[in-house]
Amino acid sequence: MNKSLQHLFLTVLLLGIFLSGTLHAGQTLVKGTRTWVSPDYTRIVFDISKQVDYHLFTLQDPDRIVIDVKDANWSSASDRTLEPKGLVKDLRSARKNDTLRLVLDAERGVKPKSFLLKPNDSYGHRLVVDLYPQQNGPAKAVKTVKSSSKYRDVIIAIDAGHGGEDPGAIGKRGTKEKHITLAVARKLAKKINQQKGMKAVLVRDGDYYMKLRQRIKKARELRADLFVSLHADAFTSPNVKGSSVYILSERGASSEAAKWLANKENNADELMGGVELSDKDELLKSVLLDLSQSATIEASADLAQNTLKELKHVGKVHRRHVERAGFAVLKSPDIPSVLIELAFISNHTEEKNLNIRAHLDKMAHAITSGLKRYLRKRPPDNTLFAASNKSRSHTIRQGDTLSGLAQQYHTSSSSLKNVNGLKSDTLRIGQVLIIPAEGS
């Protein structure tokens, strides 16, 4: 072969290689990758330019997850890296015809789950792969350590809203709600654990996503007595500001702002690939039915009211009363639950304050004080608060009157009304009243 033919052959070969990796109109671009690690799974996110057709399968020895993406290519060479975290060790790729093959090298024994997400306020189209560790044999029993004290601690589950792929609201300065809620959650947990008879557990303790129902489930697994969900949301107007405290509403939201916020939070499951809440199974129906019990709602309202009183000492409150909305994280059947909007991150001044450690510390202190105020009135059984609190409860029966109960328990009608938040002397059968200590 002469030099001219050799040169022509080499040119054609290089041109073919170039064209095989060249983008064309209508092709899907893979623009980058992100990895999130939670205690339960590892999430790998591929940012893509549009919806795609893909096929996922696994290979063993070594363990690999293979994703074939039809008619796709990397947008640039710099986008092809993946930070090894959690259950994923490396990412490799190759193109064959019009298909981009993505190969994830994983830890041994993983189970993948994948889905596509549509654009939201923060991200465009995404292909998400979740890697779950496979259980080998029966789950190990969790060891319980018995306390030397005869009284148990009050367990308070602290839920830092959003996380991972779900940043929550974002302020004008770029402050992300998920970072603020986690920072306050950790401060709050530290302060609670400094109190005698109280113990905090974090529902989310890292930058990863959790479905709304998973948060409730974890709180129940941790045997929580109280559930506190932290948020710092945004509103359409930058002038709106102040803290708010919510409890579950059985009849819907109590204001237009509450409705807007509730819808935004509840839609997170759909945005993040979760199960739609409208398709209620029998378990969920029973949960919703249990939530109609007045005792849980009344306890939540009392907890919220005490928390709101303390937050008023830190700064402006958005409403001077407890609000009600249909937040999914408040739908625990037997755990008094509140959702606290720490501030509106869409307000310039409040976004600035949310980045000041001293301010977050004050908010954590106020919430802790609110919890203590509540526990002095409504201590769970077998706790130190219950032992040190001489208050009792009385379930209203037919013929009971406020003055009669005051005489029976050696207290006053005004004390009964004050402790229970009553605005009149009217009592209803089945209502549970807290009886203050004698002489109050």
Sequence and secondary structure as in RCSB ss.txt:
>XXXX:A:sequence
MNKSLQHLFLTVLLLGIFLSGTLHAGQTLVKGTRTWVSPDYTRIVFDISKQVDYHLFTLQDPDRIVIDVKDANWS
SASDRTLEPKGLVKDLRSARKNDTLRLVLDAERGVKPKSFLLKPNDSYGHRLVVDLYPQQNGPAKAVKTVKSSSK
YRDVIIAIDAGHGGEDPGAIGKRGTKEKHITLAVARKLAKKINQQKGMKAVLVRDGDYYMKLRQRIKKARELRAD
LFVSLHADAFTSPNVKGSSVYILSERGASSEAAKWLANKENNADELMGGVELSDKDELLKSVLLDLSQSATIEAS
ADLAQNTLKELKHVGKVHRRHVERAGFAVLKSPDIPSVLIELAFISNHTEEKNLNIRAHLDKMAHAITSGLKRYL
RKRPPDNTLFAASNKSRSHTIRQGDTLSGLAQQYHTSSSSLKNVNGLKSDTLRIGQVLIIPAEGS
>XXXX:A:secstr
  HHHHHHHHHHHHHHHHHHT   TT EEEEEEEEEE SS EEEEEEESS   EEEEEETTTTEEEEEEETEEES
 GGGG    BTTEEEEEEEEETTEEEEEEEE SSEEEEEEEE   SS   EEEEEEEE   SS         SSS
SB EEEEEEE  BTTB   B TT  BHHHHHHHHHHHHHHHHHTSTTEEEEES  SS    HHHHHHHHHHTT S
EEEEEE    SSTT   BEEEEE SS  SSHHHHHHHHHHHTHHHHTT   TTS  HHHHHHHHHTT HHHHHHH
HHHHHHHHHHHTTTS BS SS EEE  GGG  SSS EEEEE   TTSHHHHHHTT HHHHHHHHHHHHHHHHHHH
HHS  TTBHHHHH   EEEE  TT  HHHHHHHTTS HHHHHHHHT SSS   TT EEEE  TT 
